[in-house]
Each structure stands twice: as C-alpha cells, then as structure tokens.
Amino acid sequence: MKVLEEILVSDNNKLELMASFQQRIWHGEAFSLDERINSLLQDLAYDLDYYEPNENFRIECASYYGDAKLKVELLAVIEKIKVLYNN
C-alpha cells in the first residue's frame, strides 16, 4: 500500500497524509477488491485517530500513541496486506 508507506517515511506531512487516508476510507473508497484488505484499512483508519505526535498531549489519554507505535501499526498492516496479496 503506497499511501501507508508514504505515511511511514514522512516527516513533514504525516498528519496530512493520515487525514487524507482516513477521509478516503470513511467516504467508502475501496482500496482493494479484497474485503479483508479493506477491513484492515478501515481498522487502521480508526486506530489512527489515537496517534498524537505531541508527547505532552499523550499524557491526557492512555489510548494516545506516538511515532514508535505508529510505525509498528503501519508495518503490521503492510505485512498483512502483502500476505493477503500473495495468497
């Protein structure tokens, strides 16, 4: 998934890329003909709501996470998609 890889490596416009991805998902844009992949992406779009780059703001809610967990989440979804595409 190119958009997920772009988010992963982005420093400057990470939040914009994430917001664009979420909007596409929430407006029903299918990224794949495979419903399992679309479901993974929908779950990720929801989880991205809890990404907070500011460490001080993450203190407010235990559900907020930073860059380290974002990287783990993105890599996990990318890997799952690769597995589904290869099956």
Backbone hydrogen bonds, N-H to C=O, Kabsch-Sander energy under -0.5 kcal/mol:
donor,donor_aa,acceptor,acceptor_aa,energy
5,E,1,M,-1.9
6,E,2,K,-2.3
7,I,3,V,-2.0
8,L,4,L,-2.2
9,V,5,E,-1.7
10,S,6,E,-1.2
17,L,13,N,-2.6
18,M,14,K,-2.5
19,A,15,L,-2.4
20,S,16,E,-2.4
21,F,17,L,-2.4
22,Q,18,M,-2.7
23,Q,19,A,-2.5
24,R,20,S,-2.2
25,I,21,F,-2.1
26,W,22,Q,-3.1
27,H,23,Q,-1.6
28,G,25,I,-1.8
29,E,24,R,-2.5
35,E,33,L,-0.7
37,I,34,D,-0.6
38,N,34,D,-2.0
39,S,35,E,-2.3
40,L,36,R,-2.0
41,L,37,I,-2.3
42,Q,38,N,-2.2
43,D,39,S,-2.3
44,L,40,L,-2.3
45,A,41,L,-2.5
46,Y,42,Q,-1.9
47,D,43,D,-2.5
48,L,44,L,-2.3
49,D,46,Y,-1.5
50,Y,47,D,-2.0
51,Y,48,L,-1.6
52,E,65,Y,-3.3
55,E,53,P,-0.7
58,R,54,N,-1.6
59,I,55,E,-0.7
59,I,56,N,-0.5
60,E,57,F,-1.4
61,C,58,R,-0.9
64,Y,61,C,-1.3
65,Y,50,Y,-2.4
70,L,66,G,-2.1
71,K,67,D,-2.5
72,V,68,A,-1.8
73,E,69,K,-2.9
74,L,70,L,-2.8
75,L,71,K,-2.6
76,A,72,V,-2.2
77,V,73,E,-2.1
78,I,74,L,-2.7
79,E,75,L,-2.4
80,K,76,A,-2.3
81,I,77,V,-2.4
82,K,78,I,-2.2
83,V,79,E,-2.3
84,L,80,K,-2.3
85,Y,81,I,-2.6
86,N,82,K,-1.6
87,N,83,V,-0.6
87,N,84,L,-0.7
